[in-house]
Amino acid sequence: MKRRSQPPAFSVARRFGAVALVLGGLLATLASWFATPVAAQEIVTDNQVRIIEVSGLLDPVLHDFILRELTSAEEDGVLGVLLQYDSRGSVLSQPDFVELATRLRDSPVQVAIWVGPSGSAALGGSAELLGTADLVGVAVGSRIGDMGERRLPESTFGNPFGSATERLETVSISAPEAIELGISSVPPARACETIECQLEEVSVLRQFLTLFDGYQSPADTSDTAALTQPRFVQLPITGQLFHTVASPEVAYLMFVGGLALLVFELFTAGVGVAGSIGAFMTVFGSYGLSVLPARPIAIALLLLSMVAFAVDIQTNVPRLYSAVGMLLFVAGTFFLYDGVGLSWLTAGVGIVGAGLYAYTGMPSMVRTRFSSPTIGRSWMIGELGEAITDVSPEGTVTIRDAPWRALTNRATPVKAGDQVRVTGINRMILEVEPEEGGARDYRERG
């Protein structure tokens, strides 16, 4: 049987693939020569401090991440674990919150929480977790407190901040106050007696790390192998994505933006790009709302607002349903979260965007899409229709059941319900006249 010859492009691609495989094998071999095998490496962890970045609301993603890294640190026998904190609350369920607090309190390794750098905060449930740590530091310019109602049972955890616990339930305090109340861990008095000195020690992460029992700094030893090594740990990319989506502002904008794009796709008969992006945004926004304390009634109001917008978008004329949609949207926006704040800037962007979407963007887009010259509009000249409103001189008419903005031809008024004839088209506006009795141009008079 005669062998079929292969196309030149296929032959080139096959050779390129073979070369790539050979080069890949060589690179892998070189990497194995120059890289020390993991089994042969001398991994020293007993003088290591794991620094876990905790930013944003404490949610299930951060909960699992902290517990996973804490377990890894305990198995590796590290010197300590430090949570670098900038968290303004918790949306964890009660069992998850108690589990996290228990693990931090009972961990065999030293656990520290550092609220920094300057401008960071530990508020709400995040502040309550400070009471479970062996070491606490609050950097200058940072604040802690506003815990609200206690989440941890007093019978098990006691008063995390002693006599200051009740105060921290209602107010937030600064770094100097945290030192005065004995919340911040400070160096021994003989080494740093003034509050200014103590603030400096707890405000710089490098200095705060020296408070770990057994920490070896260059001032303590000249043996570089014995120096304590900080190691920063962050959420993986997928974890960062889901953690970001679960923030109040992002979840809200993703959800309403996704719904708006789905309605856009429905009425513009596009190729599916807007619909796909809208579905993606709606799914991730829904995930964020499921993690956050979102009120179901507020979510229903946002959904109904889009339905109301769609009714008027279908007619190309924003009227009653658009106003109803705006009222539903505003109510859903301001009542969306229970116990978690939505910034005024984000709410304003959402509301203004919804207004522009319903009153300007979508009506213009629909008229442009279905009145495009590529579709052809010459067939409309001479067509008969009906006036929906009085056209004097402007109004709305329907031509073949499609609503259009219209102007009377030569200022001949048309009453609602009367028959009209299309005499011309000016961009997206029709020129119409009554079916009978329309004014005639003087040049047409015989």
Protein Blocks (a to p, Z undefined) as FASTA:
>chain_A
ZZddddfklmmmmmmmmmmmmmmmmmmmmmmmmpccfklpccdfklcccddddedjddfk
lmmmmmmmmmmmmmnopabdcdddddebdfbdfklmmmmmmmmmmpcbdcddddddehia
cehjllmmmmmpmbdcddehiacejklpafbdfklnopfkljmlmmmmmmccdfklmmmn
omaccddfklombfklmmmmmmpmklmmmmpghiacfklpcclklpccdddddddfklmm
mmmmmpmklmmmmmmmmmmmmmmmmmnopnhlmmmmmmmmmmmmmmmmmmpccdfklmmm
mmmmmmmmmmmmmnopacfklmmmmmmmmmmmmmmpghiacdfklmmmmmmmmmmmmmmm
mmmmmmmmmmcfklopklmgopacddfbdcdfbccddeehiacddddehhiacdehiacd
dfbdehjaccdddfbhpacdfklpZZ
